Amino acid sequence: MLRITVTTGRVRTTVGLEGRLAGPWADELADCWKGLQAERSRGAIRIDLHGVTFIDAAGNALLRAMYEQGAELTATECMTRAIVDEITGRTQTRVAPKEVDV
């Protein structure tokens, strides 16, 4: 199941997602996205993946298409951040562990 919450502000529209972005739920989000694209004059569209627990191949392909059409993707959890980084081309920087003299 996927909960889609659309919040329209003066500067941007935020689409909050909670649950599984998979199978028929990816289709449901695609329909929502098409409707938002028709109202594009309302400014930027942010896709908030904070509450997403799983993304399948169809969900991943949809997020990539949305990003390529101008959506901003945000995520806070490890899995969703990695997917967003892959889609957007961002690289995660790793900090080398410090050596400690004992």
The 8 nearest C-alpha neighbors of each residue, nearest first, counted from 0:
[[1, 19, 18, 24, 2, 20, 17, 21],
 [2, 0, 18, 19, 17, 24, 20, 3],
 [1, 3, 17, 16, 18, 4, 0, 15],
 [4, 2, 16, 15, 1, 5, 14, 17],
 [5, 3, 15, 14, 6, 2, 16, 13],
 [4, 6, 14, 13, 15, 7, 3, 12],
 [7, 5, 13, 12, 14, 8, 4, 15],
 [8, 6, 12, 11, 13, 5, 9, 41],
 [9, 7, 11, 10, 12, 6, 13, 41],
 [8, 10, 11, 7, 41, 42, 12, 43],
 [11, 9, 8, 42, 43, 12, 41, 7],
 [12, 10, 43, 42, 8, 44, 9, 7],
 [11, 13, 7, 44, 6, 8, 45, 43],
 [14, 12, 45, 6, 44, 5, 46, 15],
 [13, 15, 5, 46, 4, 47, 45, 6],
 [14, 16, 47, 4, 3, 13, 46, 5],
 [15, 17, 3, 48, 2, 50, 51, 47],
 [16, 18, 50, 51, 2, 1, 3, 15],
 [19, 17, 1, 51, 52, 0, 50, 2],
 [18, 20, 53, 1, 52, 21, 0, 51],
 [21, 19, 54, 58, 25, 24, 53, 1],
 [22, 20, 55, 25, 58, 24, 19, 54],
 [21, 23, 24, 25, 57, 26, 20, 55],
 [24, 22, 26, 25, 21, 27, 20, 28],
 [23, 25, 27, 26, 21, 22, 20, 1],
 [24, 26, 28, 58, 21, 23, 27, 20],
 [27, 25, 29, 23, 24, 28, 30, 22],
 [28, 26, 24, 30, 25, 29, 23, 31],
 [27, 29, 31, 25, 30, 26, 32, 24],
 [30, 28, 26, 32, 27, 31, 25, 33],
 [31, 29, 33, 27, 28, 32, 26, 34],
 [30, 32, 28, 34, 29, 33, 35, 27],
 [33, 31, 29, 35, 34, 30, 28, 36],
 [34, 32, 36, 30, 35, 31, 29, 37],
 [35, 33, 31, 37, 32, 36, 30, 38],
 [34, 36, 32, 38, 37, 33, 39, 31],
 [35, 37, 39, 33, 38, 34, 32, 40],
 [36, 38, 34, 35, 39, 33, 40, 32],
 [39, 37, 35, 36, 40, 41, 34, 42],
 [38, 40, 36, 41, 37, 42, 35, 43],
 [41, 39, 42, 38, 37, 43, 36, 35],
 [40, 42, 39, 38, 11, 43, 10, 12],
 [43, 41, 11, 40, 10, 39, 44, 12],
 [42, 44, 11, 12, 45, 10, 41, 70],
 [45, 43, 12, 70, 11, 13, 71, 46],
 [44, 46, 71, 13, 70, 72, 14, 47],
 [45, 47, 14, 72, 13, 71, 73, 15],
 [48, 46, 15, 73, 49, 14, 16, 74],
 [47, 49, 74, 51, 16, 50, 73, 46],
 [50, 48, 74, 47, 75, 51, 76, 16],
 [49, 51, 17, 48, 16, 18, 52, 15],
 [52, 50, 18, 17, 48, 49, 53, 19],
 [51, 53, 18, 19, 50, 54, 17, 20],
 [54, 52, 19, 51, 20, 55, 18, 21],
 [55, 53, 20, 58, 21, 19, 59, 56],
 [54, 56, 21, 58, 57, 59, 20, 53],
 [55, 57, 59, 58, 60, 54, 21, 61],
 [58, 56, 60, 59, 55, 61, 21, 25],
 [59, 57, 61, 55, 25, 20, 21, 56],
 [58, 60, 56, 62, 61, 57, 55, 63],
 [61, 59, 63, 57, 58, 62, 56, 64],
 [62, 60, 58, 64, 63, 59, 65, 57],
 [61, 63, 65, 59, 64, 60, 66, 58],
 [62, 64, 60, 66, 61, 65, 86, 67],
 [65, 63, 67, 61, 66, 62, 60, 68],
 [66, 64, 62, 68, 70, 67, 63, 61],
 [65, 67, 70, 63, 69, 68, 64, 62],
 [66, 68, 64, 65, 69, 63, 70, 62],
 [69, 67, 65, 66, 70, 64, 63, 36],
 [68, 70, 66, 67, 65, 71, 44, 43],
 [71, 69, 66, 44, 65, 45, 68, 72],
 [70, 72, 45, 46, 44, 66, 69, 73],
 [73, 71, 46, 45, 47, 70, 83, 74],
 [74, 72, 47, 48, 46, 71, 75, 83],
 [75, 73, 48, 80, 49, 79, 76, 47],
 [74, 76, 49, 80, 77, 79, 73, 48],
 [75, 77, 79, 78, 80, 74, 49, 48],
 [76, 78, 80, 79, 81, 75, 74, 82],
 [79, 77, 81, 80, 76, 82, 53, 52],
 [78, 80, 82, 81, 76, 77, 74, 83],
 [81, 79, 83, 74, 77, 82, 78, 76],
 [82, 80, 84, 78, 79, 83, 85, 77],
 [81, 83, 79, 85, 84, 80, 86, 78],
 [82, 84, 80, 86, 85, 81, 87, 79],
 [83, 85, 89, 81, 87, 82, 86, 88],
 [84, 86, 82, 88, 83, 87, 81, 89],
 [87, 85, 83, 84, 88, 63, 82, 66],
 [88, 86, 84, 89, 85, 83, 66, 63],
 [87, 89, 85, 86, 84, 90, 83, 91],
 [90, 88, 84, 87, 85, 91, 86, 83],
 [91, 89, 84, 92, 88, 85, 87, 81],
 [90, 92, 93, 89, 84, 81, 80, 85],
 [93, 91, 90, 94, 89, 95, 84, 81],
 [92, 94, 95, 91, 96, 90, 97, 89],
 [93, 95, 96, 92, 97, 91, 98, 90],
 [94, 96, 93, 97, 98, 92, 99, 91],
 [97, 95, 94, 98, 93, 99, 92, 100],
 [98, 96, 99, 95, 94, 100, 93, 101],
 [97, 99, 96, 100, 95, 101, 94, 93],
 [98, 100, 101, 97, 96, 95, 94, 93],
 [101, 99, 98, 97, 96, 95, 94, 93],
 [100, 99, 98, 97, 96, 95, 94, 93]]
